[in-house]
Amino acid sequence: MDGFQGWAVRAALACLLGLAGVTGCGGGDQGLAPIDAGGGPSIGPDAGRADAGRVDGGSTADVDAGRGPDGGPPPSEALRFIVMGDTGEGNEAQRAVAVAVRDLCAREGCDFVLLLGDNIYESGVTSVDDPQWQTKFEEPYHDIDLPFYAVLGNHDYNDALGLGGSWDRGMLEVEYSAHSTRWEMPATHYTLQLENVGLVMLDTNSLFHEDTRYGDQAEWYAEAVDELRADGAEWILVAGHHPYRSNGSHGNAGNYESRIGIPNLIPPINGANVQSFFDEHVCGTADVYFSGHDHNRQWIDEPEALCGTTMIVSGAGAKLTAFAREDNATLFQDDQREGFLYVVIEGDRFVGRFVDRDGRTDFEHTVTRTSR
């Protein structure tokens, strides 16, 4: 994975606030000890393919990685990766999930991990040397030697009161990319291209607050998708913290847990800005949207009727919150076991598998890409 390291961080982008809180086939190892700084097999390039394409911070910073032996594109193979959010607790559950990730990647191969925000609870970090980097990221994932591509969650921007208004804390997570061999966040929002897959990494907290201090994502999104497609991306996957649709305690964008506000002072906390961004930009342009914020696992049903985009919530990386509504039909949902999503993309097939903290497969579903 050497090609993933060492690019310059240059890009101005977005700011944030957030919202939090899913069963099928069996198998897998159980009773595994948590990863610590000293033990366990290290999962790295030899376990997965370790090939990648371009990383763009916002609309800048064009970086190539993972080239083939002749300097051309890496060989076309299946892309395999982990998707999980709301991980930054440093607790036993986070470590158990890390063991399950480590062992699955050792068996089947992984190229990278997507982190869906709330990377450091409760209030983000105060510097690139904050000890929480060790206890809530580096140590739990010590034995997973892969790039972790992260987006920001509301807790990553939080101040001591938990109001999500400490905008400088998000940029500290961007800066940490230069201090870690695993952590990769070239900007608060950015694109990533690997094989025939383009990823658009959003800063949904900035969308939530309509804050453009790090860049206007509404202007950036369409151009980012067009550039990915021009460079050969057949799949467009979008990742962010806040869900567009969810049966969790936060609910659907536009109807998040509180509608109450103070006129001319405090707007209602309902995610209407997130909803409008997705309605106007993401729905129908993205094949899949990954989110966290609700601490459970959900695969929302009927994507064509809903939005034209498959919606998956994977926010059970370290803790759980119960379902609070039945607004959305789901193919699968679970709020009883921490876990993650394992994705394999090969050609026009996207296979997603929900795996629990003990490595057991709870649900698997295949999406076939259609031309857009």
C-alpha positions in Angstrom: 0.0 0.0 0.0 3.0 2.3 -0.3 1.3 4.2 -3.1 -1.4 5.4 -0.7 1.0 7.3 1.5 2.4 10.8 1.5 0.3 13.0 -0.7 0.0 16.7 0.2 -3.2 17.8 1.8 -4.7 20.7 -0.1 -8.3 21.4 -0.4 -10.9 23.6 1.2 -14.3 22.0 1.8 -17.2 21.5 4.2 -18.5 21.6 7.9 -20.9 19.6 10.0 -23.3 18.3 12.7 -24.7 14.8 13.2 -27.2 12.2 14.2 -26.9 8.6 15.5 -28.1 4.8 16.4 -29.7 -4.7 11.7 -29.8 -10.8 10.2 -29.5 -14.1 7.1 -26.7 -16.8 6.8 -24.2 -18.1 9.3 -20.5 -19.0 9.7 -17.3 -17.3 10.9 -15.0 -17.4 13.9 -16.1 -16.5 17.4 -14.5 -15.9 20.7 -11.7 -13.8 19.4 -9.6 -11.7 21.6 -9.6 -8.0 21.0 -6.7 -6.5 18.9 -4.1 -4.9 21.0 -0.9 -3.1 20.1 1.1 -6.2 20.3 -0.7 -9.2 18.9 -2.7 -10.8 16.1 -1.9 -11.2 12.5 -1.4 -8.0 10.6 -3.7 -7.5 7.7 -2.0 -5.6 4.9 -1.3 -5.5 1.2 -0.7 -9.3 1.1 -4.2 -10.0 2.3 -5.9 -7.7 -0.3 -4.9 -6.4 -3.7 -3.7 -3.0 -2.5 -4.3 -1.3 -5.8 -5.9 2.1 -6.1 -6.5 5.0 -8.3 -6.8 8.8 -7.9 -7.6 10.7 -4.7 -8.9 14.2 -5.1 -9.3 16.6 -2.3 -12.3 18.6 -3.3 -11.6 19.6 -6.9 -7.8 19.7 -6.4 -4.9 17.4 -5.5 -4.7 14.9 -8.2 -2.8 11.9 -6.8 -2.1 8.5 -8.3 -1.5 5.3 -6.4 -1.3 1.6 -6.8 0.0 1.5 -10.4 0.8 -1.7 -12.2 4.3 -3.0 -12.8 4.6 -1.1 -16.1 3.4 2.2 -14.7 0.0 1.8 -16.2 -3.3 1.2 -14.4 -3.5 -1.7 -11.9 -4.9 -4.9 -13.2 -8.7 -5.1 -13.3 -9.9 -7.3 -10.4 -12.6 -7.3 -7.8 -12.5 -4.5 -5.4 -13.0 -5.5 -1.8 -13.6 -3.1 1.2 -15.1 -2.6 4.6 -17.7 0.0 5.4 -18.5 1.0 9.0 -19.3 4.2 10.9 -19.5 5.6 14.5 -16.4 3.7 15.5 -14.4 6.1 17.7 -15.2 4.8 21.2 -12.0 2.9 22.1 -14.3 0.3 23.8 -14.5 -3.4 23.8 -17.1 -3.5 21.0 -14.9 -1.4 18.7 -12.0 -3.9 19.3 -14.3 -6.9 18.7 -15.4 -5.5 15.4 -11.8 -4.8 14.5 -10.9 -8.5 15.1 -13.8 -9.5 12.9 -12.6 -7.1 10.2 -9.0 -8.4 10.5 -10.0 -12.0 10.2 -12.4 -11.5 7.3 -9.8 -9.6 5.4 -7.2 -12.3 6.1 -9.5 -14.9 4.6 -11.1 -13.0 1.7 -8.9 -9.9 1.0 -9.6 -6.2 1.5 -8.2 -3.2 -0.3 -9.3 -0.5 2.2 -11.7 0.6 4.9 -14.4 3.3 4.7 -15.1 5.1 7.9 -18.4 6.9 7.9 -17.8 9.6 10.6 -18.0 10.0 14.4 -14.4 8.8 14.2 -13.6 10.2 17.7 -16.2 10.4 20.4 -17.5 12.5 22.1 -16.0 15.8 20.8 -13.4 15.0 18.2 -9.7 15.8 18.8 -7.9 18.9 20.0 -4.7 18.3 18.0 -2.9 15.9 15.8 -1.1 14.7 19.0 -4.3 14.1 21.0 -4.0 10.7 22.7 -7.4 9.8 21.5 -5.8 9.0 18.1 -4.1 6.1 19.8 -6.9 4.8 22.0 -9.7 5.3 19.5 -8.1 4.6 16.1 -4.4 3.4 16.0 -4.6 0.8 18.8 -8.0 -0.8 17.9 -6.9 -1.2 14.2 -3.3 -1.9 14.9 -3.4 -5.2 13.0 -5.3 -3.9 10.0 -2.6 -2.5 7.7 -4.9 -0.9 5.2 -5.8 2.7 4.2 -8.8 4.0 6.2 -10.6 6.6 4.1 -12.7 8.7 6.4 -15.5 11.2 6.4 -16.4 13.5 9.2 -19.4 13.1 11.6 -21.1 15.5 14.0 -19.1 14.3 16.9 -15.8 15.0 15.0 -16.8 18.7 15.0 -18.2 18.9 18.5 -17.3 21.3 21.2 -17.5 20.4 24.9 -21.3 21.1 24.9 -21.9 18.7 22.0 -23.3 21.3 19.7 -21.2 20.4 16.7 -19.8 23.9 16.2 -16.1 23.5 16.6 -15.3 23.7 12.9 -11.5 23.6 13.4 -11.7 20.1 14.9 -12.7 18.7 11.5 -9.6 20.1 9.9 -7.5 18.5 12.6 -8.6 15.1 11.2 -7.6 16.2 7.7 -4.2 17.2 9.1 -3.7 13.8 10.8 -3.3 12.2 7.4 0.3 13.4 7.5 0.9 11.7 10.9 -0.5 8.2 10.3 0.3 5.3 8.0 -3.4 4.3 7.9 -5.5 7.4 8.2 -6.5 9.0 4.9 -8.5 12.2 4.7 -7.1 14.6 2.1 -9.9 17.1 2.7 -13.2 17.5 4.5 -14.8 16.2 1.3 -13.0 14.5 -1.6 -13.2 11.9 -4.3 -11.4 8.6 -4.7 -11.2 6.4 -7.7 -10.3 2.7 -7.5 -10.6 0.4 -10.5 -14.0 1.1 -12.1 -15.4 2.6 -8.9 -15.6 6.3 -8.0 -16.2 7.3 -4.5 -17.6 10.7 -3.5 -16.8 11.4 0.2 -19.2 14.1 1.6 -19.0 16.3 4.7 -22.7 16.1 5.6 -22.2 18.2 8.7 -21.4 21.1 6.5 -24.5 20.3 4.4 -26.6 20.1 7.6 -25.6 23.6 8.6 -25.4 25.0 5.1 -21.8 26.0 5.9 -19.5 26.5 3.0 -16.3 27.7 4.7 -14.5 24.6 3.4 -16.2 24.7 0.0 -19.6 24.6 -1.7 -20.4 20.9 -2.1 -23.5 21.7 -4.1 -21.3 23.3 -6.8 -18.6 20.6 -6.4 -20.7 17.4 -6.5 -21.8 17.3 -10.2 -18.3 18.2 -11.4 -16.8 15.6 -9.2 -19.1 12.9 -10.5 -18.5 14.0 -14.1 -14.7 13.8 -13.6 -14.9 10.3 -12.1 -17.0 9.1 -15.0 -14.7 10.7 -17.5 -11.8 8.8 -15.9 -13.6 5.4 -16.2 -15.7 5.1 -13.1 -18.7 2.9 -13.9 -19.9 2.7 -10.3 -20.5 5.9 -8.3 -20.6 5.3 -4.6 -21.2 8.1 -2.1 -20.2 8.1 1.6 -21.3 10.5 4.3 -22.3 10.5 8.0 -25.9 11.5 8.0 -28.5 9.1 6.5 -31.0 10.1 3.8 -33.3 7.4 5.0 -33.2 5.5 8.3 -35.4 3.7 10.7 -33.0 4.6 13.6 -33.5 7.1 16.3 -32.5 10.0 14.1 -34.8 9.0 11.2 -35.0 10.4 7.7 -33.4 13.6 6.5 -35.9 16.4 6.7 -37.5 14.7 9.8 -34.5 14.2 12.0 -35.2 13.7 15.7 -36.2 17.3 16.5 -38.3 19.7 14.5 -38.2 22.4 17.2 -36.3 25.6 16.6 -36.4 29.3 17.6 -37.5 31.6 14.8 -34.7 33.9 13.6 -32.3 32.4 16.1 -32.0 28.6 16.0 -33.3 26.6 12.9 -35.1 23.4 13.4 -32.8 20.4 13.7 -34.5 18.3 11.1 -31.8 17.7 8.4 -33.8 19.6 5.7 -30.6 20.8 4.2 -29.3 17.3 3.9 -32.6 16.2 2.3 -32.5 18.9 -0.3 -28.9 18.2 -1.2 -29.7 14.5 -1.8 -32.9 15.3 -3.7 -31.2 17.7 -6.0 -27.7 16.1 -6.4 -27.2 12.6 -5.2 -30.5 10.7 -5.9 -30.2 9.0 -9.3 -26.6 10.0 -9.9 -25.1 7.6 -7.3 -25.5 3.9 -7.3 -25.1 3.5 -3.6 -25.1 5.8 -0.6 -23.3 4.6 2.7 -24.1 6.4 5.9 -23.8 6.0 9.7 -25.2 8.2 12.5 -27.7 5.7 13.6 -25.9 3.0 15.4 -27.3 -0.1 13.7 -27.2 -1.8 10.3 -29.9 -1.3 7.6 -30.3 -2.1 3.9 -33.2 0.1 2.7 -35.5 -1.5 0.2 -37.0 -0.2 -3.0 -34.2 2.1 -4.2 -35.9 3.0 -7.5 -39.1 4.1 -5.9 -37.4 5.9 -3.1 -34.5 7.8 -4.8 -32.9 5.8 -7.5 -30.0 5.1 -5.2 -29.4 2.1 -2.9 -29.3 3.3 0.7 -27.2 1.4 3.3 -26.7 2.4 6.9 -23.6 0.9 8.6 -23.3 2.7 11.9 -22.7 -0.1 14.3 -18.9 -0.1 14.4 -18.6 0.4 18.2 -22.1 0.7 19.8 -25.8 0.3 19.2 -29.0 2.3 19.4 -32.4 0.8 18.9 -34.8 1.4 16.0 -37.4 4.0 16.7 -39.6 4.0 13.7 -40.8 1.9 10.7 -40.7 4.6 8.0 -38.8 2.6 5.5 -39.1 -0.9 4.1 -35.8 -2.7 4.6 -34.3 -5.9 3.1 -32.4 -6.2 6.4 -32.1 -4.3 9.7 -30.5 -5.2 13.0 -29.9 -3.2 16.2 -28.7 -6.1 18.4 -25.1 -6.7 17.2 -22.3 -4.4 16.4 -20.8 -5.1 13.0 -19.9 -3.8 9.5 -20.6 -4.1 5.8 -18.2 -6.0 3.5 -18.4 -5.1 -0.2 -17.1 -6.9 -3.3 -17.5 -5.1 -6.6 -16.5 -6.9 -9.8 -17.7 -5.7 -13.2 -21.4 -4.8 -12.9 -22.0 -6.7 -9.7 -22.0 -5.2 -6.2 -22.2 -7.7 -3.4 -22.8 -6.4 0.1 -22.6 -8.5 3.2 -23.5 -7.5 6.7 -21.1 -9.2 9.2 -21.5 -9.0 13.0 -18.8 -8.5 15.7 -18.2 -12.3 15.8 -17.6 -12.6 12.1 -20.9 -14.2 11.3 -22.7 -13.2 8.1 -26.1 -11.9 8.8 -27.3 -10.8 5.4 -26.0 -10.7 1.8 -27.5 -8.9 -1.2 -26.4 -8.3 -4.8 -26.9 -5.1 -6.8 -26.4 -5.1 -10.5 -25.3 -1.8 -12.0 -27.5 -0.2 -14.6 -26.3 2.4 -17.1 -26.9 6.0 -16.1 
